[in-house]
Each structure stands twice: as C-alpha cells, then as structure tokens.
Amino acid sequence: MKINYLLFWGLFGLIAEIFFTALVNLVSKKDFNLTGHTSLWMFPIYALGLTYGFDFVQQIISNDFIRYLSYPFWIWLVEILVGYPAKKIGLKIWDYSYLPGNRHWQGIISYIHFPIWIIFGILVEFVDNFLY
C-alpha cells in the first residue's frame, strides 16, 4: 500500500515543481511557453519526504499554525542533508545560486522560498486529506 503513496507523492512533487518553475518563468522572463523543469533525482526526495516526512511533522506538531511555519525549516533540513553531499560529489539537483546577495546558502537553500514552502506544506496537507 505504501508503494502507491511513494509513487503518488513522487509524481506529485515533480509535477508541482514543473508547474512552479513554469509560473516563475512566466512572471520573471515573460516565457509564455510555460516551460518548467525539475530533476529526476527529485522523485525519491519527494516520494520519501512527502510520504513519511510530512506524516512525521504532523505527528510531532499538532498546532496547525506552528506546523505551517515549521515546514520551511524541515524542507531546508532535507535540502542540506541531500543537497550538500550531492554538491560535494558534483551533482546540482537544484541550484539557487542565481539568486542575488544573501538570498541563498551555497545555492542549496533559498531564503526567499520561505513563504512558498509554507504554501507547499499546506497544499500537501490539503491533498493528503483526500488520500486518507
């Protein structure tokens, strides 16, 4: 049964990222082709993170408001645990180094995505309520 959730959340994450990057390109570059992108490396990250990670966070933080505010920190933790070692071996699964100034940490964490990660967490919870 969990394999269905792993597949669903892995694909959900990839599709959400493609939609998000296409919308960012539309707004920032006026790219009406709506070209989005992701990395296939993100599939297992989304699959495991959204199947098990969000359940874990919901179990330890019952207050909705606090949990929503905590999502960026959990996501940043995953970005560090995955992105830093990947960068050390030459993989750039994602790269925020295009952001100017102090808006990122080594291209691995984007500080300006803080509200986006909150919205993403709320969206995942909303979708998750339909699955169970």
Steps between C-alpha positions, in 0.01 A plus 500: 500500500783747580641446150191677364569798725868507406410504130223756549705742710809461283300593191307769686826666603644488150183643346472771767860602434448512124188716547681729745806552281279559194303767688820663626632509143171650383515781757875567500592435135163543329541143372155427360618153399450412869821302504562338838776269616611260771750221553413131510711487817209686661266202459636298796539819704135593452383139529667440835464853635132536423407143592687483829633847581170686508340221707786533749461877524123470548554249780743716695343844435123492548445877492422593138648850510830387653519201266447723194774735617732204559475355148773720351742387772425131435541553127827688555620209714434262211665743258811501718504124561459424128631809322827548686638146448369501141683826433820352646492217245417735212120467480284811492152356543377856554692824502395826660829676430329711233341697786688821579666587828426317820177344376646150493753282680753344260227463240348223714245695707290791376388736775248674275310172455394506868137599422491262201594208727219596740250504212641172368461339844139616526434368146650162589284478812192595297570229240592251772157543659344363181730196496415373847 
